[in-house]
Amino acid sequence: MKKQNSIAKLVNNKLVNTNGLQQVGYLAVAKTRAKVLKAFAYVVPIRRPMLFVGESSCEELCDMAINEGSTNVFIVTDAVLNKLGIPAKVTDYLDSKNISYTVYDGITPDPTFKVVEKGLRKSIDAKCDSIIAIGGGSVIDAAKMIAMSQGNSCKPQQLIGILKARKPSMPLYCIPTTAGTGSEATLGAVVSDDKTHQKALSIDPRMVPLAAAIDPVIMKGMPAHITADTGIDVLTHALEAWMSANASVETDYYAASAVKSVMQNLPLVYKDGGNLKAREEMGIAAHYGGIAFNKAGLGYVHAIAHQLGAYYSIPHGRANAIVLPYVLDVNRQGSKKRLAELARKTGMVKSGQASKSDAEIADHLIAQVRELIATLNIDPTGERHAKQ
């Protein structure tokens, strides 16, 4: 009775209307889902891919695939990367080992079910026995869905949700070309509906690739603005994982490592794309960010940024950059202790600031995030992108 009276009081005071009551219901569902995902992350084992790092990492990844029994590889990429000859580092090596392969470069940004299904049919028709994804988050997500669908002899739509697969994924190996999503380390994949353009999520630990190669040579040709956008995506993953209610000692380690690396290396690769050491460090940071949010989850920045991307076609990392400082400001009061701890752990507290309060140090961290975004010439209002 008290609960009913409380809701009635809210309605009478016009704090919520009928839509507000619906939102209360949505919030209840969201909180329940968050609890389920938290339990899921700690109960269900999540493997990590074998990680190869360096200029020979692509060849090492191919050797692993061959040693694991791959004889006919399905290479998933996009048309731009294929035109630039990026997959050649892999295909040339496979040629030298007399390994057959088929290239599918039909992946688009925010791939749809139609795009995934086309790739799935091509892989099945070619009788491929493993997949190597070469690209950014969209390519890797599409490859995950193709691999899981082929392994389960089902349509990708049947995999939407949590633990929908009955069988393991086809062997999947990933070579990220951007330091951003960390999708090569995560247990989920996002696909868009062809008609509604709404994004659907598939979550399954068996979706995590067997191995990933962080090759700075492949990443060095990334344009400065894409380097900036994807780099801020890494920072956002790490910050949200750090501030998450689901954070743990494990996720804190990877989140803090990623934050420290981004703050140090992103300005370097933005100014000099050929800085292979910084490229490598950013690739590792993206991977660590993926590991961190795999268990800790994300937050309001991504929730809002996804909507900006859907409505205004703003690249995901740039949308994060626009939203991130404001969400940090809002969360500052409740997260100042955690933010201060992160600043101290990552060396963002300069000499003479150690004795300052948590609130002051948290403000300093947020200011440094804003400075980084400004250094990357990202318009905090989004107006510059809208005019392009």
Salt bridges, closest charged atoms under 4 A:
ASP110 OD1 - LYS199 NZ 3.31
GLU184 OE2 - HIS287 ND1 3.01
ASP204 OD1 - ARG206 NE 3.29
ASP215 OD2 - LYS89 NZ 2.56
ASP229 OD1 - ARG318 NE 2.86
ASP233 OD1 - HIS237 NE2 3.15
ASP233 OD1 - HIS302 NE2 3.45
ASP233 OD1 - HIS316 NE2 3.25
GLU240 OE1 - HIS302 ND1 2.62
GLU250 OE2 - ARG48 NH2 2.06
GLU250 OE1 - LYS295 NZ 3.20
ASP252 OD1 - ARG338 NH2 2.86
GLU280 OE2 - LYS277 NZ 3.97
GLU281 OE2 - LYS277 NZ 3.12
ASP329 OD2 - ARG370 NH2 2.79
GLU341 OE1 - ARG338 NH1 3.53
ASP358 OD1 - ARG344 NH2 3.18
ASP363 OD1 - ARG332 NE 2.52
